[in-house]
Amino acid sequence: MPLTAPRPRPRFHPLTVVAVRPLTKDAVEVVLAVPDELAREFTHTSGQYVTVRADIDGQEVRRSYSLCAPPTPGELHLGIKRGPGGLFSTWAHENLRPGQVVDVMSPTGTFTARRSARGATPSAPPAPAAATPGATPGERPGPSRYVAVAAGSGITPVVPIVRSVLEDDPDAHIVLVYVNRTSEDVMFADDLADLKDRYPTRLALHHVLSREPRPAPLHTGRLDAEKLHAILGTLVRPDLVDEWFLCGPADLVRLVRGELAAAGVDDGAIRHELFTTA
């Protein structure tokens, strides 16, 4: 049997911008065309990222951005949020237009779902399910359950993970808690609403806004330890969750990991990625 050729070593390739879609006043989705001859180099899994290189005022600048859509033949979708003093993000917002060429490195990253990965092999095999009385050998006991907690631009890799899991696993149920200051700061608002409409019984979407009142107290105010404890106690049962995805600032990730540890969640079930616009 012929062996599968190893993937080429990651390196930069020139890709052409084909679309720039506004997400919020400070965030855009940039779509890049991937020619057929580079399809293999840009094969990726939902949740991974790429490094982009540009010459800005005579200085070579590199930044990494998560891919914000599941693997799509011939395309890469990047989510770029402009941060205060962000050299590359400001340049991207002011200069990237259809037809422009930028250097992009092959995708990488391990912030991916173990149980469901579209377009590439999962980074790690799924853990065997615990035996259940009366269950058929090898059968998973009930539907797979996921929880994602994201803040701000940390939603960028989470959106494709949620979408891929729901599309690939008809038994998957996901709770997504997305934290922002106001509704105007919510990235991918339409995409998330569309996913909720498509999977109304399998996706529970909770927007928590720190500076804007919401109908439910749990969805209003800063996400501190007390509110997080209440959310987890109300919306999910940690002992029934197969996999957790945490993406956002270090303080948020540390807060949620601490709460999960106190609830007895196995650290091996938690996937996390620190995310900042700086």
C-alpha positions in Angstrom: 0.0 0.0 0.0 1.5 3.4 -0.9 2.3 5.7 2.0 0.7 9.1 2.2 3.2 11.8 1.3 4.0 14.0 4.3 2.6 17.5 4.3 5.1 20.1 3.0 6.9 22.1 5.7 4.9 25.3 6.5 6.0 28.3 4.5 4.5 31.5 3.2 2.5 31.6 0.0 1.0 34.7 -1.8 -2.8 34.6 -1.6 -5.2 37.1 -3.2 -7.9 38.8 -1.2 -11.3 38.2 -2.8 -13.7 39.8 -0.2 -13.7 41.9 3.0 -16.9 41.7 5.1 -17.5 44.1 8.0 -18.4 42.3 11.2 -18.5 45.2 13.7 -17.0 48.7 13.6 -13.7 47.2 14.6 -13.7 43.7 13.0 -13.7 42.3 9.5 -13.8 38.9 7.8 -11.1 38.6 5.1 -11.6 36.0 2.4 -8.5 34.7 0.6 -8.5 32.6 -2.6 -6.5 29.4 -2.4 -5.4 28.1 -5.9 -5.7 24.4 -6.7 -1.9 23.9 -6.6 -1.9 25.1 -3.0 -4.9 23.2 -1.8 -2.9 20.6 0.1 -0.7 23.2 1.9 -3.9 24.9 3.1 -5.8 21.9 4.3 -6.9 22.6 7.8 -9.2 21.7 10.7 -11.8 24.1 12.2 -10.1 26.0 15.0 -6.7 26.4 13.5 -4.9 29.6 12.5 -2.5 31.1 10.0 0.3 33.6 10.1 0.0 36.6 7.8 3.0 38.6 6.7 3.1 42.2 5.3 5.5 45.0 4.7 4.3 48.0 6.7 6.2 51.3 6.4 9.3 49.3 5.4 9.0 46.9 8.3 8.2 43.2 8.0 5.3 42.5 10.4 3.7 39.1 11.1 0.5 38.3 13.0 -1.5 35.1 13.5 -5.2 35.1 12.9 -7.7 32.3 13.4 -9.6 30.8 10.5 -13.2 31.8 11.1 -15.0 29.3 8.8 -14.9 25.6 8.4 -12.6 24.2 5.6 -14.0 25.5 2.3 -12.4 24.4 -1.1 -10.5 27.2 -2.6 -10.9 29.7 0.3 -9.6 30.8 3.6 -11.6 33.1 6.0 -9.8 35.2 8.5 -11.3 37.2 11.4 -9.3 40.4 12.1 -10.3 42.7 14.9 -8.5 46.1 15.2 -7.1 46.7 18.7 -5.8 49.9 20.3 -2.3 50.5 18.8 -2.6 47.3 16.7 -0.1 47.8 13.9 -1.1 45.0 11.6 -4.8 45.0 12.4 -5.0 48.7 11.7 -3.1 48.3 8.5 -5.4 45.4 7.5 -8.6 47.4 8.1 -7.3 50.4 6.2 -5.6 48.6 3.3 -6.9 45.1 2.6 -9.2 45.2 -0.4 -10.2 42.6 -3.1 -7.4 42.0 -5.5 -4.6 42.7 -3.0 -2.0 39.9 -2.4 -0.7 39.0 1.0 1.7 36.3 2.3 0.0 33.6 4.3 1.6 30.6 6.0 0.1 27.1 6.0 -2.4 26.6 8.8 -1.4 25.2 12.2 -2.8 24.9 15.8 -4.3 22.3 18.1 -7.4 24.2 19.3 -9.7 21.7 17.5 -12.4 19.2 18.4 -11.2 15.7 19.1 -14.5 14.0 18.3 -15.4 15.9 15.1 -13.0 17.4 12.6 -13.9 18.2 9.1 -11.3 18.6 6.4 -8.4 17.1 8.3 -7.4 14.4 10.9 -8.2 15.4 14.5 -5.1 16.4 16.5 -5.8 13.6 19.0 -8.0 10.5 19.0 -11.2 10.6 21.0 -11.1 9.0 24.4 -13.0 5.8 24.7 -16.5 6.2 26.1 -17.2 4.7 29.5 -19.1 1.5 29.6 -22.8 1.7 30.2 -25.1 -1.2 31.3 -27.0 -2.5 28.3 -24.9 -0.5 25.8 -23.5 -2.2 22.7 -19.7 -2.6 22.8 -18.1 0.5 21.1 -21.3 2.5 21.3 -21.2 5.9 22.9 -23.7 6.3 25.8 -26.0 9.0 24.5 -25.3 12.2 22.5 -22.0 14.0 22.6 -22.1 17.3 24.5 -19.9 20.3 24.2 -19.6 23.7 25.9 -17.7 26.7 24.5 -17.0 29.9 26.4 -15.6 32.8 24.3 -15.0 36.5 24.9 -14.6 39.2 22.3 -12.5 38.2 19.3 -12.0 34.8 21.0 -15.2 33.7 19.1 -13.2 33.6 15.9 -12.0 30.0 16.1 -15.0 28.9 18.0 -17.6 29.7 15.3 -16.1 27.1 12.8 -15.7 24.5 15.6 -19.3 24.8 16.6 -20.5 24.7 13.0 -18.3 21.7 12.0 -19.4 19.7 15.1 -23.1 20.3 14.5 -22.7 19.4 10.8 -20.6 16.4 11.3 -22.3 14.8 14.4 -26.1 14.7 14.2 -26.2 13.8 17.9 -24.0 16.6 19.1 -25.4 19.3 21.5 -23.5 22.5 22.1 -23.8 25.3 24.7 -22.1 28.5 23.6 -21.6 31.3 26.1 -20.3 34.4 24.3 -19.1 37.4 26.4 -18.9 41.0 25.1 -19.3 44.6 26.4 -22.3 45.5 24.2 -24.4 44.0 21.4 -22.4 46.2 18.9 -19.3 44.3 19.9 -20.7 40.9 18.9 -18.7 39.4 16.1 -20.3 37.0 13.7 -23.8 37.9 15.1 -25.6 36.9 11.9 -23.6 33.7 11.5 -24.4 32.6 15.1 -28.1 33.5 14.6 -28.2 31.4 11.5 -26.6 28.5 13.3 -29.2 28.8 16.1 -32.0 28.8 13.4 -30.6 25.7 11.7 -30.0 23.8 14.9 -32.6 25.1 17.4 -32.6 22.0 19.6 -28.9 21.2 19.5 -27.3 24.7 19.9 -27.9 26.8 23.0 -26.6 30.3 22.4 -26.1 32.6 25.4 -24.9 36.2 24.9 -23.5 37.8 28.1 -23.1 41.6 27.9 -21.2 43.4 30.6 -22.3 47.0 29.7 -25.7 46.5 28.3 -28.8 45.2 30.1 -30.3 41.9 29.0 -33.7 40.3 29.8 -32.1 37.6 32.0 -29.8 38.5 35.0 -27.4 35.7 34.1 -26.8 37.4 30.8 -26.2 40.9 32.2 -23.0 42.2 33.8 -19.4 41.2 34.1 -18.6 37.4 34.0 -17.1 36.9 37.4 -16.7 33.8 39.5 -20.2 34.1 41.0 -21.9 34.5 37.6 -19.9 31.8 36.0 -20.8 29.4 38.8 -24.5 30.3 38.4 -24.3 29.8 34.6 -22.7 26.5 34.8 -25.1 25.3 37.4 -28.1 26.5 35.4 -27.2 25.8 31.8 -25.1 22.7 31.9 -24.1 19.7 33.9 -20.3 19.7 33.8 -20.1 15.9 34.5 -22.1 15.3 31.3 -19.9 17.4 29.0 -17.5 15.6 26.6 -15.4 18.5 25.6 -14.9 22.2 26.6 -13.6 25.0 24.4 -12.3 28.2 26.1 -11.1 31.1 24.1 -10.4 34.7 25.1 -8.2 36.8 27.4 -6.0 35.0 30.0 -8.2 36.1 32.9 -11.3 34.6 31.4 -9.6 31.3 30.5 -8.1 31.1 34.0 -11.5 31.8 35.6 -13.3 29.1 33.7 -10.6 26.6 34.2 -10.6 27.2 37.9 -14.4 26.7 38.0 -14.2 23.5 36.0 -11.4 22.1 38.2 -13.6 22.8 41.3 -16.4 20.9 39.6 -14.2 17.9 39.0 -13.8 18.2 35.3 -10.9 16.3 33.8 -8.3 18.7 32.5 -7.9 16.5 29.4 -11.4 17.4 28.4 -10.6 21.1 28.2 -9.3 22.8 25.1 -8.2 26.4 25.5 -6.6 29.2 23.5 -5.5 32.6 24.8 -6.8 35.4 22.5 -6.0 39.0 22.4 -6.2 41.9 19.9 -2.9 43.3 21.0 
